[in-house]
Amino acid sequence: MKPGQSKKYVIITILCLSMLSVYAQKVDSLYYFSGQVVSKQGNYPVALAHVINVTQRWGVVADTLGYFNIWVKPDDTLNLSAIGFNYNEYNISGFLKDTLVKIKLEGRYYEIPEVAISYLGTYKQFEQKVLDLELPDLGLNPEFEKMFKHVERAQMFEIPTITGPISLFYVMFSKDAKDKKKYIELSEEGKVKDKIRERFNEHIIRNLTGLSGEKAQKFMKYCDFKDEYILSIDDYRLYSEIMSKYELYKKREEDSLKTE
């Protein structure tokens, strides 16, 4: 074989190997895409949204905070939908590894046609029929009876009605009346504290962030949520706020380690 022909064959072989390498890379370009489905109005998480890779014909369901992970390739199309929202299509442009992408859904409004009820007659006639109903006496629900067994008798105490100087004197100076009033106030305060602990506790922090023990307690102290705030918002907004605080908390911890 002549030297020129040998060199020509080497070049052709290198080109073939390069083309095979590019093709193999394209075939094996699947990667794990991470995203969160949020509402376009209010930017709050959309729970249990359906995420379908139309190109690859597979799909997943987002969690209660809207987070999801799905295998994709560049140029794939995701179809996202949820109850109460218009569906949306998201095109995968290039490789987005190690990046959380927020995809927004627009709220959907349902029109309910007007319904006229005529078989009941006029409103007055309907009202009279309701008043004339004779309901059977079925007694107390057994489940309620079980609940009443656990009600503390002391909570049933009432402060005497002020009807005269003697009653007023009793309410103002009687130790028994003061003790009962204080007990009722503490009982109400205890219910509020129980409700707060039910919505914001170490178990929830561990599920959302992975922190536990002293680390979870330290993070909860960092959040510094007021009691009124915890009771005034819904679960989704509360969990979203916890995750936002957690991102700031992680950054602060990382910065403190760098300075040390």
C-alpha positions as protocol buffer text, in pm:
chain_id: "A"
residue {
  index: 1
  type: MET
  ca { x: 0 y: 0 z: 0 }
}
residue {
  index: 2
  type: LYS
  ca { x: 130 y: 342 z: -94 }
}
residue {
  index: 3
  type: PRO
  ca { x: 205 y: 596 z: 184 }
}
residue {
  index: 4
  type: GLY
  ca { x: -57 y: 838 z: 45 }
}
residue {
  index: 5
  type: GLN
  ca { x: -333 y: 575 z: 51 }
}
residue {
  index: 6
  type: SER
  ca { x: -242 y: 471 z: 408 }
}
residue {
  index: 7
  type: LYS
  ca { x: -273 y: 830 z: 527 }
}
residue {
  index: 8
  type: LYS
  ca { x: -611 y: 861 z: 350 }
}
residue {
  index: 9
  type: TYR
  ca { x: -748 y: 550 z: 530 }
}
residue {
  index: 10
  type: VAL
  ca { x: -634 y: 685 z: 868 }
}
residue {
  index: 11
  type: ILE
  ca { x: -819 y: 1013 z: 813 }
}
residue {
  index: 12
  type: ILE
  ca { x: -1139 y: 830 z: 709 }
}
residue {
  index: 13
  type: THR
  ca { x: -1117 y: 608 z: 1019 }
}
residue {
  index: 14
  type: ILE
  ca { x: -1080 y: 910 z: 1250 }
}
residue {
  index: 15
  type: LEU
  ca { x: -1384 y: 1081 z: 1090 }
}
residue {
  index: 16
  type: CYS
  ca { x: -1596 y: 766 z: 1132 }
}
residue {
  index: 17
  type: LEU
  ca { x: -1499 y: 734 z: 1498 }
}
residue {
  index: 18
  type: SER
  ca { x: -1583 y: 1102 z: 1560 }
}
residue {
  index: 19
  type: MET
  ca { x: -1927 y: 1063 z: 1401 }
}
residue {
  index: 20
  type: LEU
  ca { x: -1996 y: 753 z: 1611 }
}
residue {
  index: 21
  type: SER
  ca { x: -1891 y: 940 z: 1927 }
}
residue {
  index: 22
  type: VAL
  ca { x: -2126 y: 1231 z: 1850 }
}
residue {
  index: 23
  type: TYR
  ca { x: -2411 y: 989 z: 1777 }
}
residue {
  index: 24
  type: ALA
  ca { x: -2352 y: 795 z: 2100 }
}
residue {
  index: 25
  type: GLN
  ca { x: -2350 y: 1118 z: 2301 }
}
residue {
  index: 26
  type: LYS
  ca { x: -2680 y: 1220 z: 2143 }
}
residue {
  index: 27
  type: VAL
  ca { x: -2839 y: 881 z: 2221 }
}
residue {
  index: 28
  type: ASP
  ca { x: -2717 y: 884 z: 2583 }
}
residue {
  index: 29
  type: SER
  ca { x: -2817 y: 1246 z: 2649 }
}
residue {
  index: 30
  type: LEU
  ca { x: -3096 y: 1158 z: 2897 }
}
residue {
  index: 31
  type: TYR
  ca { x: -3063 y: 1347 z: 3225 }
}
residue {
  index: 32
  type: TYR
  ca { x: -3270 y: 1412 z: 3539 }
}
residue {
  index: 33
  type: PHE
  ca { x: -3466 y: 1736 z: 3510 }
}
residue {
  index: 34
  type: SER
  ca { x: -3574 y: 1902 z: 3837 }
}
residue {
  index: 35
  type: GLY
  ca { x: -3858 y: 2153 z: 3855 }
}
residue {
  index: 36
  type: GLN
  ca { x: -4135 y: 2306 z: 4063 }
}
residue {
  index: 37
  type: VAL
  ca { x: -4487 y: 2384 z: 3946 }
}
residue {
  index: 38
  type: VAL
  ca { x: -4614 y: 2717 z: 4082 }
}
residue {
  index: 39
  type: SER
  ca { x: -4919 y: 2934 z: 4030 }
}
residue {
  index: 40
  type: LYS
  ca { x: -4884 y: 3230 z: 3796 }
}
residue {
  index: 41
  type: GLN
  ca { x: -5114 y: 3426 z: 4029 }
}
residue {
  index: 42
  type: GLY
  ca { x: -4946 y: 3441 z: 4371 }
}
residue {
  index: 43
  type: ASN
  ca { x: -4643 y: 3224 z: 4289 }
}
residue {
  index: 44
  type: TYR
  ca { x: -4753 y: 2953 z: 4537 }
}
residue {
  index: 45
  type: PRO
  ca { x: -4683 y: 2579 z: 4486 }
}
residue {
  index: 46
  type: VAL
  ca { x: -4930 y: 2373 z: 4283 }
}
residue {
  index: 47
  type: ALA
  ca { x: -4973 y: 2038 z: 4456 }
}
residue {
  index: 48
  type: LEU
  ca { x: -4995 y: 1702 z: 4273 }
}
residue {
  index: 49
  type: ALA
  ca { x: -4956 y: 1846 z: 3923 }
}
residue {
  index: 50
  type: HIS
  ca { x: -4919 y: 1594 z: 3637 }
}
residue {
  index: 51
  type: VAL
  ca { x: -4595 y: 1630 z: 3438 }
}
residue {
  index: 52
  type: ILE
  ca { x: -4582 y: 1432 z: 3112 }
}
residue {
  index: 53
  type: ASN
  ca { x: -4283 y: 1409 z: 2878 }
}
residue {
  index: 54
  type: VAL
  ca { x: -4477 y: 1411 z: 2550 }
}
residue {
  index: 55
  type: THR
  ca { x: -4168 y: 1328 z: 2343 }
}
residue {
  index: 56
  type: GLN
  ca { x: -4055 y: 1026 z: 2547 }
}
residue {
  index: 57
  type: ARG
  ca { x: -4413 y: 921 z: 2646 }
}
residue {
  index: 58
  type: TRP
  ca { x: -4368 y: 895 z: 3023 }
}
residue {
  index: 59
  type: GLY
  ca { x: -4471 y: 1111 z: 3317 }
}
residue {
  index: 60
  type: VAL
  ca { x: -4463 y: 1179 z: 3692 }
}
residue {
  index: 61
  type: VAL
  ca { x: -4679 y: 1350 z: 3958 }
}
residue {
  index: 62
  type: ALA
  ca { x: -4541 y: 1647 z: 4155 }
}
residue {
  index: 63
  type: ASP
  ca { x: -4545 y: 1635 z: 4536 }
}
residue {
  index: 64
  type: THR
  ca { x: -4758 y: 1855 z: 4764 }
}
residue {
  index: 65
  type: LEU
  ca { x: -4511 y: 2144 z: 4726 }
}
residue {
  index: 66
  type: GLY
  ca { x: -4504 y: 2120 z: 4347 }
}
residue {
  index: 67
  type: TYR
  ca { x: -4155 y: 1965 z: 4319 }
}
residue {
  index: 68
  type: PHE
  ca { x: -4087 y: 1692 z: 4058 }
}
residue {
  index: 69
  type: ASN
  ca { x: -3802 y: 1510 z: 3882 }
}
residue {
  index: 70
  type: ILE
  ca { x: -3827 y: 1350 z: 3537 }
}
residue {
  index: 71
  type: TRP
  ca { x: -3592 y: 1202 z: 3278 }
}
residue {
  index: 72
  type: VAL
  ca { x: -3561 y: 1423 z: 2967 }
}
residue {
  index: 73
  type: LYS
  ca { x: -3350 y: 1492 z: 2661 }
}
residue {
  index: 74
  type: PRO
  ca { x: -3275 y: 1832 z: 2505 }
}
residue {
  index: 75
  type: ASP
  ca { x: -3566 y: 1954 z: 2288 }
}
residue {
  index: 76
  type: ASP
  ca { x: -3820 y: 1735 z: 2473 }
}
residue {
  index: 77
  type: THR
  ca { x: -4163 y: 1885 z: 2549 }
}
residue {
  index: 78
  type: LEU
  ca { x: -4326 y: 1864 z: 2894 }
}
residue {
  index: 79
  type: ASN
  ca { x: -4702 y: 1892 z: 2932 }
}
residue {
  index: 80
  type: LEU
  ca { x: -4807 y: 2015 z: 3280 }
}
residue {
  index: 81
  type: SER
  ca { x: -5162 y: 2013 z: 3415 }
}
residue {
  index: 82
  type: ALA
  ca { x: -5346 y: 2036 z: 3748 }
}
residue {
  index: 83
  type: ILE
  ca { x: -5703 y: 2071 z: 3868 }
}
residue {
  index: 84
  type: GLY
  ca { x: -5805 y: 2436 z: 3867 }
}
residue {
  index: 85
  type: PHE
  ca { x: -5532 y: 2540 z: 3621 }
}
residue {
  index: 86
  type: ASN
  ca { x: -5488 y: 2564 z: 3244 }
}
residue {
  index: 87
  type: TYR
  ca { x: -5236 y: 2316 z: 3107 }
}
residue {
  index: 88
  type: ASN
  ca { x: -4895 y: 2445 z: 2996 }
}
residue {
  index: 89
  type: GLU
  ca { x: -4623 y: 2311 z: 2766 }
}
residue {
  index: 90
  type: TYR
  ca { x: -4257 y: 2360 z: 2852 }
}
residue {
  index: 91
  type: ASN
  ca { x: -3976 y: 2295 z: 2601 }
}
residue {
  index: 92
  type: ILE
  ca { x: -3644 y: 2161 z: 2732 }
}
residue {
  index: 93
  type: SER
  ca { x: -3371 y: 2378 z: 2584 }
}
residue {
  index: 94
  type: GLY
  ca { x: -3026 y: 2219 z: 2617 }
}
residue {
  index: 95
  type: PHE
  ca { x: -2894 y: 2057 z: 2934 }
}
residue {
  index: 96
  type: LEU
  ca { x: -3030 y: 2196 z: 3265 }
}
residue {
  index: 97
  type: LYS
  ca { x: -2856 y: 1970 z: 3516 }
}
residue {
  index: 98
  type: ASP
  ca { x: -2839 y: 2073 z: 3884 }
}
residue {
  index: 99
  type: THR
  ca { x: -3087 y: 2353 z: 3820 }
}
residue {
  index: 100
  type: LEU
  ca { x: -3435 y: 2389 z: 3970 }
}
residue {
  index: 101
  type: VAL
  ca { x: -3670 y: 2532 z: 3709 }
}
residue {
  index: 102
  type: LYS
  ca { x: -3997 y: 2697 z: 3816 }
}
residue {
  index: 103
  type: ILE
  ca { x: -4281 y: 2640 z: 3568 }
}
residue {
  index: 104
  type: LYS
  ca { x: -4593 y: 2852 z: 3613 }
}
residue {
  index: 105
  type: LEU
  ca { x: -4955 y: 2749 z: 3554 }
}
residue {
  index: 106
  type: GLU
  ca { x: -5232 y: 3000 z: 3502 }
}
residue {
  index: 107
  type: GLY
  ca { x: -5545 y: 2964 z: 3713 }
}
residue {
  index: 108
  type: ARG
  ca { x: -5854 y: 2835 z: 3538 }
}
residue {
  index: 109
  type: TYR
  ca { x: -6199 y: 2976 z: 3603 }
}
residue {
  index: 110
  type: TYR
  ca { x: -6505 y: 2755 z: 3556 }
}
residue {
  index: 111
  type: GLU
  ca { x: -6834 y: 2909 z: 3448 }
}
residue {
  index: 112
  type: ILE
  ca { x: -7134 y: 2751 z: 3619 }
}
residue {
  index: 113
  type: PRO
  ca { x: -7460 y: 2803 z: 3431 }
}
residue {
  index: 114
  type: GLU
  ca { x: -7755 y: 2951 z: 3616 }
}
residue {
  index: 115
  type: VAL
  ca { x: -7994 y: 2691 z: 3753 }
}
residue {
  index: 116
  type: ALA
  ca { x: -8358 y: 2759 z: 3833 }
}
residue {
  index: 117
  type: ILE
  ca { x: -8530 y: 2530 z: 4083 }
}
residue {
  index: 118
  type: SER
  ca { x: -8904 y: 2530 z: 4028 }
}
residue {
  index: 119
  type: TYR
  ca { x: -9040 y: 2205 z: 4168 }
}
residue {
  index: 120
  type: LEU
  ca { x: -9009 y: 2338 z: 4526 }
}
residue {
  index: 121
  type: GLY
  ca { x: -9237 y: 2630 z: 4452 }
}
residue {
  index: 122
  type: THR
  ca { x: -9156 y: 2978 z: 4580 }
}
residue {
  index: 123
  type: TYR
  ca { x: -8890 y: 3045 z: 4839 }
}
residue {
  index: 124
  type: LYS
  ca { x: -9156 y: 3108 z: 5106 }
}
residue {
  index: 125
  type: GLN
  ca { x: -9321 y: 2775 z: 5029 }
}
residue {
  index: 126
  type: PHE
  ca { x: -8983 y: 2600 z: 5047 }
}
residue {
  index: 127
  type: GLU
  ca { x: -8906 y: 2772 z: 5379 }
}
residue {
  index: 128
  type: GLN
  ca { x: -9239 y: 2660 z: 5524 }
}
residue {
  index: 129
  type: LYS
  ca { x: -9181 y: 2300 z: 5411 }
}
residue {
  index: 130
  type: VAL
  ca { x: -8847 y: 2300 z: 5593 }
}
residue {
  index: 131
  type: LEU
  ca { x: -9010 y: 2436 z: 5910 }
}
residue {
  index: 132
  type: ASP
  ca { x: -9282 y: 2169 z: 5893 }
}
residue {
  index: 133
  type: LEU
  ca { x: -9037 y: 1881 z: 5864 }
}
residue {
  index: 134
  type: GLU
  ca { x: -9056 y: 1630 z: 6149 }
}
residue {
  index: 135
  type: LEU
  ca { x: -8714 y: 1485 z: 6213 }
}
residue {
  index: 136
  type: PRO
  ca { x: -8679 y: 1149 z: 6394 }
}
residue {
  index: 137
  type: ASP
  ca { x: -8503 y: 1150 z: 6728 }
}
residue {
  index: 138
  type: LEU
  ca { x: -8196 y: 934 z: 6656 }
}
residue {
  index: 139
  type: GLY
  ca { x: -8016 y: 1019 z: 6977 }
}
residue {
  index: 140
  type: LEU
  ca { x: -7656 y: 1127 z: 7009 }
}
residue {
  index: 141
  type: ASN
  ca { x: -7400 y: 989 z: 6763 }
}
residue {
  index: 142
  type: PRO
  ca { x: -7192 y: 720 z: 6943 }
}
residue {
  index: 143
  type: GLU
  ca { x: -6871 y: 882 z: 6817 }
}
residue {
  index: 144
  type: PHE
  ca { x: -6970 y: 1209 z: 6984 }
}
residue {
  index: 145
  type: GLU
  ca { x: -7042 y: 1023 z: 7305 }
}
residue {
  index: 146
  type: LYS
  ca { x: -6685 y: 892 z: 7303 }
}
residue {
  index: 147
  type: MET
  ca { x: -6558 y: 1246 z: 7259 }
}
residue {
  index: 148
  type: PHE
  ca { x: -6766 y: 1378 z: 7548 }
}
residue {
  index: 149
  type: LYS
  ca { x: -6611 y: 1121 z: 7780 }
}
residue {
  index: 150
  type: HIS
  ca { x: -6277 y: 1298 z: 7743 }
}
residue {
  index: 151
  type: VAL
  ca { x: -6405 y: 1651 z: 7808 }
}
residue {
  index: 152
  type: GLU
  ca { x: -6273 y: 1786 z: 8136 }
}
residue {
  index: 153
  type: ARG
  ca { x: -6548 y: 1874 z: 8380 }
}
residue {
  index: 154
  type: ALA
  ca { x: -6360 y: 2181 z: 8499 }
}
residue {
  index: 155
  type: GLN
  ca { x: -6400 y: 2343 z: 8155 }
}
residue {
  index: 156
  type: MET
  ca { x: -6775 y: 2357 z: 8214 }
}
residue {
  index: 157
  type: PHE
  ca { x: -6737 y: 2607 z: 8499 }
}
residue {
  index: 158
  type: GLU
  ca { x: -6894 y: 2946 z: 8441 }
}
residue {
  index: 159
  type: ILE
  ca { x: -6824 y: 3275 z: 8612 }
}
residue {
  index: 160
  type: PRO
  ca { x: -7136 y: 3391 z: 8798 }
}
residue {
  index: 161
  type: THR
  ca { x: -7355 y: 3647 z: 8623 }
}
residue {
  index: 162
  type: ILE
  ca { x: -7327 y: 3991 z: 8780 }
}
residue {
  index: 163
  type: THR
  ca { x: -7681 y: 4072 z: 8897 }
}
residue {
  index: 164
  type: GLY
  ca { x: -7610 y: 4278 z: 9203 }
}
residue {
  index: 165
  type: PRO
  ca { x: -7347 y: 4414 z: 9448 }
}
residue {
  index: 166
  type: ILE
  ca { x: -7295 y: 4072 z: 9608 }
}
residue {
  index: 167
  type: SER
  ca { x: -7232 y: 3902 z: 9271 }
}
residue {
  index: 168
  type: LEU
  ca { x: -6993 y: 4181 z: 9172 }
}
residue {
  index: 169
  type: PHE
  ca { x: -6808 y: 4144 z: 9502 }
}
residue {
  index: 170
  type: TYR
  ca { x: -6784 y: 3765 z: 9442 }
}
residue {
  index: 171
  type: VAL
  ca { x: -6638 y: 3804 z: 9091 }
}
residue {
  index: 172
  type: MET
  ca { x: -6387 y: 4073 z: 9193 }
}
residue {
  index: 173
  type: PHE
  ca { x: -6258 y: 3930 z: 9521 }
}
residue {
  index: 174
  type: SER
  ca { x: -6351 y: 3562 z: 9542 }
}
residue {
  index: 175
  type: LYS
  ca { x: -6047 y: 3334 z: 9506 }
}
residue {
  index: 176
  type: ASP
  ca { x: -6267 y: 3057 z: 9370 }
}
residue {
  index: 177
  type: ALA
  ca { x: -6401 y: 3279 z: 9088 }
}
residue {
  index: 178
  type: LYS
  ca { x: -6050 y: 3404 z: 9004 }
}
residue {
  index: 179
  type: ASP
  ca { x: -5916 y: 3050 z: 8989 }
}
residue {
  index: 180
  type: LYS
  ca { x: -6194 y: 2943 z: 8753 }
}
residue {
  index: 181
  type: LYS
  ca { x: -6137 y: 3243 z: 8526 }
}
residue {
  index: 182
  type: LYS
  ca { x: -5763 y: 3179 z: 8517 }
}
residue {
  index: 183
  type: TYR
  ca { x: -5824 y: 2812 z: 8435 }
}
residue {
  index: 184
  type: ILE
  ca { x: -6047 y: 2902 z: 8139 }
}
residue {
  index: 185
  type: GLU
  ca { x: -5789 y: 3150 z: 8005 }
}
residue {
  index: 186
  type: LEU
  ca { x: -5509 y: 2893 z: 8033 }
}
residue {
  index: 187
  type: SER
  ca { x: -5725 y: 2630 z: 7863 }
}
residue {
  index: 188
  type: GLU
  ca { x: -5790 y: 2859 z: 7566 }
}
residue {
  index: 189
  type: GLU
  ca { x: -5420 y: 2953 z: 7549 }
}
residue {
  index: 190
  type: GLY
  ca { x: -5327 y: 2584 z: 7558 }
}
residue {
  index: 191
  type: LYS
  ca { x: -5553 y: 2510 z: 7259 }
}
residue {
  index: 192
  type: VAL
  ca { x: -5381 y: 2785 z: 7059 }
}
residue {
  index: 193
  type: LYS
  ca { x: -5036 y: 2651 z: 7147 }
}
residue {
  index: 194
  type: ASP
  ca { x: -5143 y: 2298 z: 7051 }
}
residue {
  index: 195
  type: LYS
  ca { x: -5265 y: 2426 z: 6714 }
}
residue {
  index: 196
  type: ILE
  ca { x: -4934 y: 2605 z: 6652 }
}
residue {
  index: 197
  type: ARG
  ca { x: -4733 y: 2296 z: 6747 }
}
residue {
  index: 198
  type: GLU
  ca { x: -4952 y: 2090 z: 6515 }
}
residue {
  index: 199
  type: ARG
  ca { x: -4868 y: 2312 z: 6215 }
}
residue {
  index: 200
  type: PHE
  ca { x: -4503 y: 2399 z: 6290 }
}
residue {
  index: 201
  type: ASN
  ca { x: -4300 y: 2125 z: 6455 }
}
residue {
  index: 202
  type: GLU
  ca { x: -3980 y: 1924 z: 6425 }
}
residue {
  index: 203
  type: HIS
  ca { x: -4153 y: 1644 z: 6232 }
}
residue {
  index: 204
  type: ILE
  ca { x: -4261 y: 1884 z: 5955 }
}
residue {
  index: 205
  type: ILE
  ca { x: -3915 y: 2045 z: 5947 }
}
residue {
  index: 206
  type: ARG
  ca { x: -3752 y: 1703 z: 5909 }
}
residue {
  index: 207
  type: ASN
  ca { x: -3982 y: 1607 z: 5621 }
}
residue {
  index: 208
  type: LEU
  ca { x: -3921 y: 1935 z: 5435 }
}
residue {
  index: 209
  type: THR
  ca { x: -3551 y: 1999 z: 5501 }
}
residue {
  index: 210
  type: GLY
  ca { x: -3401 y: 1677 z: 5639 }
}
residue {
  index: 211
  type: LEU
  ca { x: -3295 y: 1855 z: 5961 }
}
residue {
  index: 212
  type: SER
  ca { x: -3362 y: 1685 z: 6295 }
}
residue {
  index: 213
  type: GLY
  ca { x: -3283 y: 1718 z: 6663 }
}
residue {
  index: 214
  type: GLU
  ca { x: -3086 y: 2027 z: 6765 }
}
residue {
  index: 215
  type: LYS
  ca { x: -3036 y: 2131 z: 6401 }
}
residue {
  index: 216
  type: ALA
  ca { x: -3412 y: 2137 z: 6344 }
}
residue {
  index: 217
  type: GLN
  ca { x: -3468 y: 2334 z: 6668 }
}
residue {
  index: 218
  type: LYS
  ca { x: -3199 y: 2583 z: 6566 }
}
residue {
  index: 219
  type: PHE
  ca { x: -3359 y: 2629 z: 6223 }
}
residue {
  index: 220
  type: MET
  ca { x: -3707 y: 2674 z: 6376 }
}
residue {
  index: 221
  type: LYS
  ca { x: -3567 y: 2947 z: 6600 }
}
residue {
  index: 222
  type: TYR
  ca { x: -3409 y: 3107 z: 6292 }
}
residue {
  index: 223
  type: CYS
  ca { x: -3748 y: 3113 z: 6113 }
}
residue {
  index: 224
  type: ASP
  ca { x: -3889 y: 3329 z: 6396 }
}
residue {
  index: 225
  type: PHE
  ca { x: -4250 y: 3286 z: 6281 }
}
residue {
  index: 226
  type: LYS
  ca { x: -4507 y: 3471 z: 6493 }
}
residue {
  index: 227
  type: ASP
  ca { x: -4794 y: 3265 z: 6634 }
}
residue {
  index: 228
  type: GLU
  ca { x: -5050 y: 3481 z: 6457 }
}
residue {
  index: 229
  type: TYR
  ca { x: -4871 y: 3430 z: 6124 }
}
residue {
  index: 230
  type: ILE
  ca { x: -4861 y: 3049 z: 6159 }
}
residue {
  index: 231
  type: LEU
  ca { x: -5235 y: 3039 z: 6230 }
}
residue {
  index: 232
  type: SER
  ca { x: -5334 y: 3285 z: 5956 }
}
residue {
  index: 233
  type: ILE
  ca { x: -5191 y: 3115 z: 5643 }
}
residue {
  index: 234
  type: ASP
  ca { x: -5270 y: 2784 z: 5472 }
}
residue {
  index: 235
  type: ASP
  ca { x: -5038 y: 2481 z: 5470 }
}
residue {
  index: 236
  type: TYR
  ca { x: -4900 y: 2537 z: 5121 }
}
residue {
  index: 237
  type: ARG
  ca { x: -4794 y: 2895 z: 5191 }
}
residue {
  index: 238
  type: LEU
  ca { x: -4648 y: 2793 z: 5528 }
}
residue {
  index: 239
  type: TYR
  ca { x: -4442 y: 2509 z: 5375 }
}
residue {
  index: 240
  type: SER
  ca { x: -4329 y: 2735 z: 5092 }
}
residue {
  index: 241
  type: GLU
  ca { x: -4217 y: 2999 z: 5342 }
}
residue {
  index: 242
  type: ILE
  ca { x: -4028 y: 2732 z: 5539 }
}
residue {
  index: 243
  type: MET
  ca { x: -3841 y: 2624 z: 5224 }
}
residue {
  index: 244
  type: SER
  ca { x: -3757 y: 2987 z: 5139 }
}
residue {
  index: 245
  type: LYS
  ca { x: -3621 y: 3038 z: 5490 }
}
residue {
  index: 246
  type: TYR
  ca { x: -3425 y: 2713 z: 5458 }
}
residue {
  index: 247
  type: GLU
  ca { x: -3246 y: 2835 z: 5143 }
}
residue {
  index: 248
  type: LEU
  ca { x: -3141 y: 3155 z: 5325 }
}
residue {
  index: 249
  type: TYR
  ca { x: -3045 y: 2950 z: 5630 }
}
residue {
  index: 250
  type: LYS
  ca { x: -2820 y: 2717 z: 5426 }
}
residue {
  index: 251
  type: LYS
  ca { x: -2648 y: 3014 z: 5260 }
}
residue {
  index: 252
  type: ARG
  ca { x: -2587 y: 3177 z: 5599 }
}
residue {
  index: 253
  type: GLU
  ca { x: -2439 y: 2853 z: 5737 }
}
residue {
  index: 254
  type: GLU
  ca { x: -2213 y: 2815 z: 5432 }
}
residue {
  index: 255
  type: ASP
  ca { x: -2093 y: 3176 z: 5463 }
}
residue {
  index: 256
  type: SER
  ca { x: -2016 y: 3128 z: 5833 }
}
residue {
  index: 257
  type: LEU
  ca { x: -1807 y: 2819 z: 5753 }
}
residue {
  index: 258
  type: LYS
  ca { x: -1611 y: 3012 z: 5490 }
}
residue {
  index: 259
  type: THR
  ca { x: -1529 y: 3294 z: 5734 }
}
residue {
  index: 260
  type: GLU
  ca { x: -1402 y: 3042 z: 5990 }
}
